[in-house]
Amino acid sequence: MRHLSILLLFVFCSFKSDCQSIDKADAICGKWMSAEKNLAVEVYRVQGTYKAKIIYFTGGVTRDKPMETITDKKNPNPALRERKVLGLNVLEGLTYNGNNSWENGTIYEVQSGKYWNAAAHLDTNGLLKVKGYWHVKLIGKTMVFRRM
C-alpha cells in the first residue's frame, strides 16, 4: 500500500509539473494590442504550437474602406488575394522554448505579402515582443503588444 501511495504521489507531482509548463507556454495566449494601437491579434494554441490572427487593424487603406472589406491583395499566391485580412492568421508555428520565449515561427506581413521567421517573448513588464526576421534573429523588426 505504501508503494502505491508513493507511486501515486510521483505521478501526481509529474503531472503537476507538466501542467505548470503548459501554463507557462500558454501565457502568450489571449488578445494583444500593438503599442501603436493600430493592430490587435489573438494568440491561441493549436496542437502544441501557437498562432495569431488579426482581430482589429487600422491605418493605411482602411481609412477609405471598412476593415471588414480589406483583402490580402499583396499575397504572392493570386488565389489568396481575395481572402479577408480580418481574421487572417499572420503568425504560425511558434513553439515554447522556456523562459517566456517562443521560437521557430513564421510571420506574414500583409502590407508586403512576405513571410518572415518569427520569435516572441514576454518581458518582465508583461509586454509581448514579436520579432520578424530573415534567418538572422539579430537583424529584424520587433513589434510590442500589451494584453487587452
Backbone as CSV, one residue per row, in Angstrom:
resi,resn,N_x,N_y,N_z,CA_x,CA_y,CA_z,C_x,C_y,C_z
1,MET,0.816,-1.197,0.000,0.000,0.000,0.000,0.860,1.261,0.000
2,ARG,1.950,1.213,0.784,2.839,2.367,0.853,3.466,2.639,-0.517
3,HIS,3.848,1.574,-1.216,4.446,1.740,-2.551,3.448,2.374,-3.524
4,LEU,2.183,1.962,-3.409,1.152,2.538,-4.276,0.980,4.030,-3.991
5,SER,1.005,4.411,-2.718,0.883,5.825,-2.348,2.050,6.635,-2.896
6,ILE,3.248,6.088,-2.806,4.425,6.788,-3.325,4.333,6.915,-4.839
7,LEU,3.879,5.850,-5.505,3.734,5.882,-6.950,2.696,6.931,-7.367
8,LEU,1.561,6.958,-6.685,0.529,7.944,-6.992,1.025,9.364,-6.746
9,LEU,1.768,9.559,-5.666,2.333,10.868,-5.372,3.302,11.284,-6.482
10,PHE,4.139,10.363,-6.931,5.089,10.644,-8.010,4.352,11.009,-9.299
11,VAL,3.313,10.234,-9.643,2.536,10.509,-10.856,1.864,11.874,-10.747
12,PHE,1.269,12.176,-9.594,0.610,13.470,-9.402,1.598,14.619,-9.534
13,CYS,2.769,14.475,-8.924,3.768,15.552,-8.984,4.270,15.761,-10.404
14,SER,4.507,14.684,-11.137,4.987,14.865,-12.504,3.886,15.446,-13.383
15,PHE,2.618,15.086,-13.125,1.510,15.679,-13.884,1.418,17.166,-13.579
16,LYS,1.594,17.520,-12.322,1.537,18.924,-11.931,2.655,19.712,-12.614
17,SER,3.856,19.156,-12.724,4.951,19.842,-13.419,4.613,20.056,-14.872
18,ASP,4.041,19.038,-15.518,3.651,19.180,-16.908,2.620,20.286,-17.058
19,CYS,1.666,20.351,-16.147,0.645,21.392,-16.212,1.267,22.768,-16.033
20,GLN,2.228,22.890,-15.135,2.860,24.185,-14.933,3.602,24.621,-16.182
21,SER,4.283,23.692,-16.875,4.985,24.092,-18.092,3.985,24.436,-19.192
22,ILE,2.846,23.750,-19.235,1.809,24.099,-20.203,1.267,25.487,-19.887
23,ASP,1.044,25.769,-18.594,0.551,27.090,-18.213,1.523,28.180,-18.638
24,LYS,2.818,27.953,-18.447,3.812,28.949,-18.854,3.808,29.108,-20.357
25,ALA,3.687,28.015,-21.089,3.658,28.078,-22.548,2.424,28.834,-23.019
26,ASP,1.312,28.654,-22.346,0.060,29.310,-22.741,-0.027,30.764,-22.285
27,ALA,1.002,31.262,-21.601,0.989,32.656,-21.145,0.893,33.625,-22.314
28,ILE,1.266,33.188,-23.476,1.211,34.024,-24.690,-0.222,34.133,-25.223
29,CYS,-1.089,33.213,-24.823,-2.457,33.165,-25.362,-3.290,34.357,-24.881
30,GLY,-4.156,34.826,-25.747,-5.045,35.923,-25.402,-5.048,36.983,-26.482
31,LYS,-5.677,38.103,-26.156,-5.794,39.214,-27.100,-4.763,40.278,-26.746
32,TRP,-4.088,40.771,-27.785,-2.991,41.723,-27.617,-3.166,42.907,-28.571
33,MET,-2.917,44.113,-28.077,-2.981,45.339,-28.879,-1.564,45.873,-29.058
34,SER,-1.238,46.271,-30.292,0.093,46.820,-30.563,0.279,48.134,-29.809
35,ALA,1.529,48.479,-29.549,1.851,49.718,-28.841,1.317,50.928,-29.601
36,GLU,1.261,50.823,-30.930,0.755,51.924,-31.756,-0.771,51.949,-31.801
37,LYS,-1.391,50.921,-31.252,-2.855,50.768,-31.209,-3.485,50.687,-32.599
38,ASN,-2.712,50.195,-33.566,-3.236,50.053,-34.919,-3.436,48.592,-35.332
39,LEU,-3.153,47.672,-34.423,-3.277,46.250,-34.714,-3.565,45.488,-33.431
40,ALA,-4.560,44.614,-33.500,-4.836,43.709,-32.383,-4.862,42.297,-32.933
41,VAL,-4.265,41.380,-32.174,-4.226,39.978,-32.570,-4.706,39.117,-31.418
42,GLU,-5.155,37.930,-31.765,-5.490,36.937,-30.758,-4.553,35.758,-30.952
43,VAL,-3.807,35.435,-29.900,-2.862,34.322,-29.928,-3.544,33.116,-29.301
44,TYR,-3.415,31.970,-29.959,-4.037,30.747,-29.454,-3.167,29.532,-29.805
45,ARG,-3.410,28.449,-29.066,-2.618,27.225,-29.247,-3.387,26.243,-30.112
46,VAL,-2.663,25.618,-31.047,-3.214,24.550,-31.879,-2.183,23.430,-31.925
47,GLN,-2.519,22.297,-31.347,-1.662,21.111,-31.365,-0.224,21.418,-30.970
48,GLY,-0.035,22.123,-29.877,1.293,22.364,-29.329,2.060,23.522,-29.943
49,THR,1.503,24.182,-30.951,2.148,25.379,-31.493,1.191,26.552,-31.318
50,TYR,1.708,27.743,-31.530,0.923,28.951,-31.301,0.763,29.733,-32.597
51,LYS,-0.446,30.264,-32.763,-0.813,31.066,-33.922,-1.388,32.386,-33.423
52,ALA,-1.412,33.366,-34.324,-2.072,34.635,-34.018,-2.856,35.075,-35.238
53,LYS,-4.092,35.515,-34.987,-4.918,36.037,-36.073,-5.263,37.485,-35.796
54,ILE,-5.463,38.229,-36.872,-5.813,39.641,-36.766,-7.273,39.776,-36.341
55,ILE,-7.504,40.550,-35.271,-8.873,40.804,-34.828,-9.260,42.275,-34.958
56,TYR,-8.283,43.125,-35.238,-8.543,44.554,-35.438,-7.319,45.169,-36.114
57,PHE,-7.534,46.088,-37.025,-6.437,46.867,-37.590,-6.987,48.183,-38.120
58,THR,-6.101,49.143,-38.266,-6.477,50.449,-38.786,-5.286,51.054,-39.507
59,GLY,-5.509,52.161,-40.182,-4.425,52.835,-40.891,-4.330,52.355,-42.323
60,GLY,-3.451,52.983,-43.075,-3.250,52.602,-44.463,-4.534,52.678,-45.257
61,VAL,-4.856,51.608,-45.956,-6.026,51.597,-46.831,-7.337,51.596,-46.068
62,THR,-7.332,51.259,-44.796,-8.590,51.181,-44.052,-9.202,52.547,-43.794
63,ARG,-8.479,53.610,-44.076,-9.059,54.940,-43.900,-10.179,55.171,-44.911
64,ASP,-10.056,54.518,-46.069,-11.043,54.694,-47.130,-12.130,53.628,-47.121
65,LYS,-11.847,52.478,-46.507,-12.774,51.345,-46.517,-12.894,50.760,-45.116
66,PRO,-14.022,50.152,-44.817,-14.137,49.443,-43.528,-13.151,48.261,-43.489
67,MET,-12.559,48.001,-42.321,-11.555,46.947,-42.229,-12.114,45.575,-42.623
68,GLU,-13.414,45.375,-42.452,-14.024,44.084,-42.802,-13.978,43.798,-44.300
69,THR,-13.735,44.826,-45.114,-13.739,44.647,-46.566,-12.338,44.525,-47.165
70,ILE,-11.304,44.762,-46.375,-9.934,44.756,-46.882,-9.492,43.311,-47.145
71,THR,-8.910,43.105,-48.305,-8.439,41.768,-48.689,-6.918,41.741,-48.773
72,ASP,-6.385,40.546,-48.881,-4.950,40.263,-48.870,-4.352,40.452,-50.274
73,LYS,-4.450,41.655,-50.804,-4.099,41.953,-52.202,-2.631,41.719,-52.556
74,LYS,-1.726,41.782,-51.582,-0.294,41.642,-51.865,0.188,40.194,-51.743
75,ASN,-0.714,39.267,-51.465,-0.309,37.877,-51.299,0.360,37.378,-52.584
76,PRO,1.496,36.672,-52.456,2.172,36.160,-53.654,1.363,35.092,-54.394
77,ASN,0.410,34.488,-53.717,-0.447,33.486,-54.334,-1.729,34.175,-54.809
78,PRO,-1.928,34.304,-56.126,-3.119,35.000,-56.638,-4.436,34.426,-56.117
79,ALA,-4.470,33.147,-55.816,-5.695,32.519,-55.322,-6.074,33.007,-53.926
80,LEU,-5.120,33.604,-53.193,-5.390,34.068,-51.823,-5.615,35.570,-51.722
81,ARG,-5.547,36.276,-52.808,-5.640,37.741,-52.775,-7.018,38.281,-52.424
82,GLU,-8.033,37.457,-52.491,-9.391,37.905,-52.146,-9.800,37.529,-50.726
83,ARG,-8.916,36.847,-49.979,-9.284,36.500,-48.597,-9.216,37.747,-47.726
84,LYS,-10.060,37.770,-46.726,-10.161,38.922,-45.827,-8.943,38.986,-44.904
85,VAL,-8.469,40.180,-44.640,-7.364,40.378,-43.706,-7.857,40.181,-42.273
86,LEU,-9.057,40.659,-41.989,-9.631,40.475,-40.657,-9.860,38.980,-40.432
87,GLY,-9.259,38.442,-39.388,-9.364,37.014,-39.098,-8.230,36.183,-39.677
88,LEU,-7.344,36.818,-40.414,-6.235,36.131,-41.066,-5.179,35.712,-40.050
89,ASN,-4.723,34.465,-40.137,-3.592,34.024,-39.318,-2.332,34.650,-39.881
90,VAL,-1.664,35.461,-39.077,-0.445,36.120,-39.522,0.797,35.600,-38.811
91,LEU,0.597,34.778,-37.805,1.711,34.188,-37.074,1.383,32.726,-36.861
92,GLU,2.321,31.851,-37.211,2.076,30.417,-37.092,3.342,29.697,-36.665
93,GLY,3.160,28.536,-36.056,4.259,27.621,-35.780,5.158,27.947,-34.609
94,LEU,4.808,28.925,-33.786,5.653,29.222,-32.632,5.611,28.054,-31.643
95,THR,6.758,27.699,-31.103,6.825,26.656,-30.079,7.482,27.238,-28.832
96,TYR,7.009,26.790,-27.670,7.527,27.304,-26.404,8.935,26.778,-26.187
97,ASN,9.828,27.688,-25.827,11.241,27.359,-25.667,11.701,27.520,-24.219
98,GLY,10.774,27.749,-23.298,11.129,28.021,-21.910,11.461,29.498,-21.718
99,ASN,11.584,29.910,-20.477,11.958,31.292,-20.144,11.113,32.348,-20.851
100,ASN,9.801,32.114,-20.931,8.874,33.059,-21.570,9.268,33.396,-23.005
101,SER,9.753,32.391,-23.726,10.234,32.580,-25.091,9.602,31.549,-26.027
102,TRP,9.192,32.001,-27.204,8.612,31.143,-28.241,9.433,31.338,-29.505
103,GLU,9.755,30.248,-30.192,10.664,30.300,-31.336,10.102,29.533,-32.526
104,ASN,10.836,29.585,-33.628,10.602,28.767,-34.825,9.279,29.033,-35.522
105,GLY,8.778,30.245,-35.418,7.522,30.581,-36.069,7.732,31.252,-37.411
106,THR,6.616,31.520,-38.049,6.591,32.259,-39.307,5.565,33.367,-39.165
107,ILE,5.931,34.560,-39.614,5.012,35.690,-39.562,4.770,36.181,-40.984
108,TYR,3.522,36.519,-41.257,3.134,37.012,-42.577,2.906,38.506,-42.491
109,GLU,3.565,39.259,-43.352,3.421,40.707,-43.394,2.425,41.068,-44.498
110,VAL,1.226,41.439,-44.097,0.144,41.710,-45.040,0.504,42.840,-45.997
111,GLN,1.178,43.872,-45.501,1.492,45.037,-46.329,2.373,44.687,-47.535
112,SER,3.239,43.672,-47.392,4.154,43.327,-48.481,3.866,41.960,-49.098
113,GLY,3.100,41.134,-48.391,2.852,39.776,-48.864,4.032,38.848,-48.633
114,LYS,4.920,39.213,-47.706,6.127,38.411,-47.446,6.006,37.654,-46.134
115,TYR,6.685,36.507,-46.100,6.779,35.691,-44.894,8.167,35.854,-44.297
116,TRP,8.216,35.902,-42.963,9.473,36.059,-42.249,9.551,35.004,-41.138
117,ASN,10.750,34.722,-40.669,10.919,33.916,-39.465,10.391,34.744,-38.302
118,ALA,9.959,34.074,-37.240,9.397,34.813,-36.108,9.763,34.176,-34.781
119,ALA,9.897,35.024,-33.797,10.105,34.614,-32.411,9.344,35.605,-31.542
120,ALA,9.050,35.200,-30.320,8.324,36.083,-29.402,8.791,35.818,-27.980
121,HIS,8.648,36.826,-27.150,8.892,36.624,-25.721,8.070,37.618,-24.911
122,LEU,7.802,37.216,-23.679,7.130,38.095,-22.718,8.204,38.694,-21.830
123,ASP,8.255,40.020,-21.751,9.257,40.636,-20.898,8.745,40.714,-19.455
124,THR,9.569,41.240,-18.590,9.214,41.285,-17.163,8.050,42.221,-16.866
125,ASN,7.719,43.110,-17.804,6.575,44.015,-17.637,5.295,43.438,-18.227
126,GLY,5.357,42.203,-18.739,4.178,41.578,-19.323,3.919,41.981,-20.761
127,LEU,4.870,42.651,-21.390,4.725,43.030,-22.793,5.120,41.864,-23.688
128,LEU,4.359,41.671,-24.750,4.673,40.640,-25.735,5.488,41.305,-26.839
129,LYS,6.672,40.788,-27.077,7.545,41.328,-28.118,7.699,40.260,-29.192
130,VAL,7.219,40.591,-30.381,7.247,39.664,-31.509,8.254,40.189,-32.515
131,LYS,9.209,39.335,-32.872,10.257,39.749,-33.799,10.123,38.985,-35.102
132,GLY,10.080,39.728,-36.196,10.137,39.159,-37.531,11.532,39.367,-38.074
133,TYR,12.117,38.333,-38.660,13.496,38.440,-39.148,13.702,37.480,-40.313
134,TRP,14.774,37.695,-41.048,15.122,36.842,-42.169,16.383,36.069,-41.809
135,HIS,16.222,34.858,-41.314,17.286,33.912,-40.964,18.164,34.332,-39.787
136,VAL,18.496,35.590,-39.649,19.375,36.046,-38.573,18.537,36.842,-37.582
137,LYS,18.385,36.286,-36.391,17.494,36.881,-35.398,17.959,38.258,-34.916
138,LEU,19.252,38.522,-34.984,19.764,39.812,-34.517,19.289,40.974,-35.376
139,ILE,18.957,40.671,-36.626,18.503,41.710,-37.539,17.038,41.461,-37.844
140,GLY,16.206,42.421,-37.592,14.781,42.259,-37.851,13.995,43.389,-37.238
141,LYS,12.697,43.213,-37.208,11.805,44.232,-36.655,11.009,43.623,-35.511
142,THR,10.913,44.345,-34.421,10.167,43.878,-33.250,8.928,44.727,-33.062
143,MET,7.803,44.057,-32.882,6.551,44.740,-32.539,6.244,44.464,-31.079
144,VAL,5.736,45.465,-30.392,5.421,45.351,-28.969,3.903,45.382,-28.800
145,PHE,3.398,44.459,-27.974,1.957,44.339,-27.727,1.685,44.348,-26.222
146,ARG,0.542,44.929,-25.864,0.021,44.884,-24.481,-1.223,44.018,-24.465
147,ARG,-1.383,43.268,-23.391,-2.571,42.437,-23.245,-3.812,43.325,-23.174
148,MET,-4.849,42.923,-23.877,-6.101,43.692,-23.879,-6.988,43.260,-22.703
